[in-house]
Amino acid sequence: MTFPTDLLQAQAFLTSRIQTVTRVEALRTVDALGCILAEDIFAPSSLPRFANAAMDGYAVRGSDLSGSVTELKVGRAVAAGDTTDHMLVAGVAMPITTGAIIPPGATRVVMYEDARLEGDKVFLSPPDGGRPHIRHVGEDISEGQLALSRGTLLRPGHMPLLIALGIDLVHVIARPRVAILSTGNELIEHPHLPQPGQIHDTNRPMITRMLTDEGATVTDLGISTDSPDAITQALSAASMNHDLLVTTGGASMSFSDHVARAVKTIGSIDFWRLDMRPGKPVGFGEIGACPILILPGNPVAAASGFANLGRVVLQKLAGTNNPQTVLRLPITATYGKPDGKTHMLLSRIVQSSAGALGVEPLPVQSSSSYSALAAADVLIAVRPGQTSLAPGDLVDVVPLWGGGMSRMIRRSIA
């Protein structure tokens, strides 16, 4: 087998290699957002459950309406939440609010805008052929009807439907279980004060959040020292009950970089060191049946590695199988590079005075720059065949952070 050497090859390799999680779990409906349904959902009841008013107005008998203006006596009012079964009799109009039960005998709701109240009488002048403004039982969905199909990715808009149907528990494909490990003798936990030679472990909190944004359940394995035995032991144990392992740090070729070597002793490496900058020492392999994504230690390289490869893995594990989100936008600056490599540029979405969107590379592109990473919204992917870019040239734009491209753009231009 020929293993990938560039980013696009690696993404295609991961898509073909990763197996979708098939475990099923029962979750409370309100906790199942972002999960994939493992069952068809049939409506246990109709929606609406009862005929109700679609507008504020007066409930009337249609047979009472005659001519351009009808005079009726004002009867008992019906508000949303009332359980009255008071019969509407001829010659009476009952004030009613939106969502209230339609009283027996009523066939129409005349809006307040088409009524004039004088004492205990109301004068109604609904338009000819106007709507009855009544929501009938089962108008939205009928009892027994298929409400949601197996395989549906549950979005916020599905929650009201499930809750309205009274469905408290749904069976879904289990969220991918991911274990994350940082390596490095120099790393310490925040907020402990670093001593000379020490730095805070910033990658693990960042990548953990990126994982959860993609729907994963994350196990924090903490920080391992640069010890082959410690790294091997931690990864071997975690591989037994997780769907993916992620490491940060220890991925280069230094004498103290042990992750790839540790993986090889208990598993295999499928690719390591892509023609990508930053993020060249990114790798992928397996320990037993569990895949492992090896991310670099520099924060920008780690974020880029996950944005470009980690999301592909998570989406395939989760079964969403969405293509990697890439937007084409015009670049606002000149950029040049040698042929044969993919450059990922820290960038932000900008909007011109005319309202057009573009993407602006940040002035600092260091793979170790925390401030540049904090300022970035997206990455510009400058592909191997692109050696020079001029303002206005279209480029591939990859979102760095979770929540989708559309939300990122809305935030950028707010």
C-alpha positions in Angstrom: 0.0 0.0 0.0 1.2 3.5 -0.9 0.8 5.8 2.1 0.0 9.5 1.7 2.6 12.2 1.7 0.4 15.3 1.2 -2.7 16.7 2.9 -5.3 15.8 0.2 -4.0 12.2 0.0 -4.0 11.9 3.8 -7.7 13.1 4.0 -8.7 10.6 1.3 -6.8 7.9 3.1 -8.5 8.6 6.5 -11.9 8.6 4.9 -11.3 5.2 3.4 -9.6 3.8 6.5 -11.7 4.9 9.5 -14.7 2.7 10.4 -17.9 4.4 11.6 -18.9 3.7 15.2 -21.9 1.3 15.4 -22.6 1.2 19.1 -26.1 2.4 20.0 -27.0 4.2 23.2 -30.2 5.6 24.7 -30.0 9.3 25.5 -32.4 11.9 26.8 -33.8 13.8 23.9 -32.3 17.1 25.2 -28.8 15.5 25.4 -28.9 13.9 21.9 -28.1 17.1 19.9 -25.4 16.3 17.3 -26.0 12.5 17.5 -27.3 10.3 14.7 -30.6 8.5 15.2 -30.3 4.7 15.3 -34.1 4.2 14.9 -37.1 5.5 13.0 -39.2 7.8 15.1 -43.0 7.4 14.6 -45.3 10.0 16.0 -47.0 8.6 19.2 -49.6 11.3 18.9 -50.8 13.9 16.4 -49.6 17.5 16.3 -51.5 19.6 17.0 -53.1 17.3 19.7 -56.2 19.5 19.7 -57.8 22.1 17.3 -56.6 25.5 18.4 -56.6 29.1 17.3 -53.9 30.2 14.9 -54.5 33.9 15.7 -55.9 36.1 18.4 -59.5 37.0 17.6 -63.1 35.8 18.0 -64.2 32.2 17.6 -67.4 32.1 15.6 -69.7 29.8 13.7 -69.2 30.4 10.0 -72.9 30.2 9.5 -73.3 33.3 11.6 -71.3 35.5 9.3 -73.3 37.3 6.7 -72.9 40.4 4.6 -69.9 42.8 4.9 -70.4 43.3 8.7 -71.8 40.9 11.2 -73.0 41.9 14.7 -72.6 39.2 17.4 -72.9 39.1 21.1 -69.6 38.7 23.0 -69.4 35.5 24.9 -67.0 33.8 27.3 -63.3 34.3 26.6 -61.0 31.3 25.9 -57.3 31.7 26.7 -54.4 29.4 25.8 -54.2 26.7 28.5 -57.9 26.7 29.3 -59.6 23.3 29.2 -63.1 24.6 28.7 -65.6 22.6 26.6 -68.1 25.5 26.7 -70.2 25.2 23.5 -70.3 28.1 21.2 -73.9 28.9 20.4 -75.4 30.7 17.5 -75.2 34.5 17.5 -72.2 34.6 19.9 -68.5 35.3 19.3 -66.0 34.1 21.9 -62.8 36.0 22.4 -59.9 33.6 21.9 -56.1 33.8 22.1 -53.5 32.1 19.9 -53.1 28.4 20.9 -56.4 28.2 22.8 -58.7 25.2 22.3 -61.3 25.9 19.6 -64.7 25.7 21.5 -67.2 23.1 20.1 -69.3 24.6 17.4 -66.7 27.1 16.2 -65.5 26.8 12.7 -63.6 30.0 12.2 -61.5 32.6 14.1 -61.9 36.2 13.0 -58.8 38.3 13.8 -59.1 41.3 16.1 -57.9 43.4 13.2 -61.2 42.6 11.5 -63.4 43.3 14.6 -64.8 46.3 16.3 -65.9 45.9 20.0 -68.8 48.1 21.3 -69.9 47.2 24.8 -71.1 43.5 24.9 -71.3 43.4 21.1 -68.7 42.9 18.4 -68.9 43.9 14.7 -67.0 41.5 12.5 -65.9 42.2 8.9 -63.6 39.4 7.8 -62.4 39.5 4.2 -64.2 37.3 1.7 -62.4 33.9 1.4 -60.2 34.7 4.4 -58.5 31.9 6.3 -60.3 30.2 9.1 -57.2 30.6 11.3 -57.7 27.2 13.0 -55.0 24.6 13.4 -56.6 21.2 13.1 -55.6 18.0 14.8 -52.8 16.2 12.9 -52.3 19.2 10.6 -48.6 19.2 11.3 -48.0 15.5 11.8 -50.5 12.6 12.2 -50.3 9.8 14.9 -48.3 6.9 13.5 -46.6 9.0 10.8 -42.8 8.8 10.4 -41.5 11.8 12.1 -37.7 11.3 11.8 -35.8 8.6 9.9 -33.0 6.5 11.2 -29.7 8.1 10.2 -30.9 11.7 10.9 -28.3 14.0 12.4 -30.1 15.6 15.2 -30.0 19.4 14.9 -31.5 22.0 17.2 -34.6 22.2 15.0 -35.3 18.5 15.7 -35.6 19.1 19.4 -38.9 20.9 19.4 -40.5 18.2 17.3 -39.3 15.4 19.6 -40.3 17.2 22.7 -43.7 18.2 21.3 -44.3 14.5 20.6 -43.5 13.7 24.2 -40.4 11.6 23.3 -38.1 11.7 26.2 -35.5 9.1 25.2 -34.0 8.3 21.8 -31.6 5.6 20.6 -28.6 7.1 18.8 -25.2 6.1 17.5 -22.9 6.5 20.4 -20.6 9.5 20.3 -17.0 8.6 19.4 -14.9 8.0 22.5 -11.6 9.8 22.2 -8.6 9.8 24.6 -6.1 12.6 24.4 -2.5 12.6 25.8 0.1 15.4 25.9 3.8 14.5 26.0 6.8 16.5 27.1 9.0 16.9 30.2 8.5 20.7 29.8 4.8 20.7 30.2 2.8 21.5 33.3 -0.8 21.9 34.1 -2.5 25.3 34.1 -2.6 27.4 36.4 0.6 26.2 38.1 3.5 28.7 37.8 6.1 27.5 35.3 9.6 27.1 36.5 12.6 27.8 34.2 12.3 25.5 31.2 8.6 24.7 31.8 5.6 25.8 29.8 1.9 25.3 30.3 0.2 22.5 28.3 -2.0 24.6 26.0 -2.6 22.0 23.3 -4.6 19.5 25.3 -7.3 22.0 26.4 -7.5 23.4 22.9 -7.8 20.0 21.1 -10.2 18.7 23.7 -12.5 21.6 22.9 -12.1 21.0 19.2 -13.0 17.3 19.8 -16.1 18.0 21.8 -17.2 20.6 19.1 -17.2 17.6 16.7 -19.4 15.6 19.0 -16.7 13.4 20.7 -16.7 12.2 24.3 -13.2 12.9 25.6 -11.1 11.1 28.1 -8.2 13.3 29.4 -5.1 11.2 29.9 -3.1 14.2 31.1 0.6 14.8 30.5 3.2 12.0 30.0 6.8 12.5 30.5 9.2 11.9 27.5 9.5 8.3 28.5 8.8 5.6 25.9 7.6 3.2 28.6 5.1 5.8 30.0 3.8 6.8 26.6 3.4 3.1 25.5 1.6 2.2 28.7 -0.8 5.1 28.5 -1.6 4.6 24.8 -1.9 0.8 25.1 -4.4 1.0 28.0 -6.5 3.7 26.3 -6.7 1.8 23.0 -8.7 -0.9 24.6 -11.8 1.1 25.2 -11.7 4.2 22.9 -12.5 4.8 19.2 -9.6 7.2 18.7 -6.4 8.3 20.4 -5.0 11.8 20.0 -1.5 12.9 21.1 0.2 16.2 21.0 3.9 16.7 21.2 6.8 14.3 20.7 6.1 14.0 17.0 9.3 15.3 15.5 12.7 13.6 15.1 14.5 14.8 18.2 16.1 12.3 20.6 13.3 13.1 23.1 10.4 12.7 20.6 9.1 9.2 21.4 5.4 9.1 20.3 5.9 7.6 16.8 8.4 5.2 18.1 6.1 4.1 20.9 3.2 3.6 18.6 5.4 1.4 16.3 6.3 -0.9 19.3 2.6 -1.7 20.0 0.9 -0.9 16.7 1.7 0.6 13.3 2.2 4.0 11.6 0.4 4.5 8.3 1.8 7.9 7.6 4.0 10.4 9.3 5.4 13.7 8.1 3.2 15.2 5.4 4.3 17.9 2.9 2.4 20.5 4.9 3.5 23.6 6.8 2.9 24.1 9.6 2.1 20.6 10.8 4.6 18.5 8.9 5.3 16.0 11.7 1.6 14.9 11.9 1.0 11.2 11.8 -1.6 8.5 11.9 -1.6 4.9 12.8 -3.3 2.1 14.8 -2.9 0.4 18.1 -4.9 -2.7 17.8 -8.2 -1.7 16.3 -7.9 1.8 17.6 -6.7 4.6 15.3 -4.3 7.2 16.6 -3.8 10.8 15.4 -0.3 12.2 16.3 -0.3 16.0 16.4 2.8 18.2 16.7 3.6 20.1 19.8 3.6 23.7 18.4 0.1 25.1 19.0 -0.6 26.4 15.5 0.7 23.1 14.0 -1.5 21.1 16.4 -4.6 23.2 15.6 -4.0 23.0 11.8 -3.5 19.2 12.1 -6.8 18.8 13.8 -8.7 21.2 11.6 -7.5 19.4 8.5 -7.2 15.8 9.6 -8.9 15.4 13.0 -12.3 16.6 11.7 -12.1 14.1 8.9 -11.5 11.3 11.4 -14.3 12.5 13.8 -16.9 12.9 11.0 -16.2 9.4 9.7 -16.3 7.9 13.2 -19.6 9.7 13.9 -21.1 8.6 10.6 -21.9 12.2 9.4 -19.6 11.7 6.4 -19.8 15.4 5.6 -17.1 16.6 3.3 -14.4 18.7 4.8 -15.8 22.3 5.0 -13.9 24.4 2.5 -14.9 27.8 1.3 -13.5 29.6 -1.7 -12.8 33.3 -1.0 -10.6 35.9 -2.6 -7.3 36.5 -0.7 -6.5 40.1 0.2 -2.7 40.0 0.0 0.2 38.7 -2.1 1.7 35.4 -1.2 4.4 33.2 -2.7 6.0 29.9 -1.8 7.9 27.0 -3.4 6.0 24.4 -5.3 5.3 21.0 -3.9 4.0 21.8 -0.4 0.8 22.8 1.2 1.0 26.0 3.3 -1.7 26.6 5.9 -1.9 30.4 6.6 -3.4 31.7 9.8 -6.1 34.1 8.5 -9.3 36.0 9.3 -12.4 36.7 7.3 -12.8 40.3 6.4 -15.6 42.3 4.7 -15.0 45.1 2.2 -16.9 48.4 2.3 -19.1 47.0 -0.5 -20.0 44.0 1.7 -17.9 41.4 -0.2 -16.2 38.7 1.9 -12.5 38.0 1.6 -9.8 36.3 3.6 -6.7 38.1 5.0 -3.5 36.3 6.1 -2.2 37.4 9.4 1.1 39.2 9.5 2.6 36.6 11.9 2.7 33.0 10.6 4.8 31.3 13.3 3.7 27.8 14.3 4.5 28.7 17.9 2.7 32.1 18.1 -0.2 32.0 20.6 -1.2 35.6 19.7 -1.5 34.8 16.0 -3.5 31.6 16.8 -5.9 33.7 19.0 -6.4 36.2 16.2 -7.2 33.6 13.5 -10.6 32.4 12.4 -9.6 30.3 9.5 -6.7 28.8 7.6 -5.9 29.5 3.9 -4.8 26.3 2.3 -2.2 27.2 -0.4 -2.1 24.0 -2.4 1.1 22.4 -3.8 0.7 23.7 -7.3 0.1 27.3 -6.2 3.4 29.2 -6.0 2.1 32.8 -6.1 -1.1 34.5 -5.1 -2.3 38.0 -5.9 -5.0 40.0 -4.2 -8.4 38.8 -5.5 -7.2 35.2 -6.3 -9.6 32.6 -5.0 -8.2 30.3 -2.3 -9.4 27.4 -0.2 -10.4 28.5 3.3 -10.7 26.0 6.2 -12.4 26.9 9.5 -10.1 26.5 12.5 -12.8 26.3 15.2 -16.0 24.4 15.6 -19.5 25.5 15.0 -19.4 25.5 11.2 -18.3 28.0 8.6 -21.5 30.0 8.6 -21.4 30.8 12.3 -17.7 31.7 11.9 -18.5 34.1 9.1 -21.4 35.7 11.0 -19.1 36.3 14.0 -16.4 37.7 11.7 -18.6 40.3 10.1 -20.7 41.2 13.2 
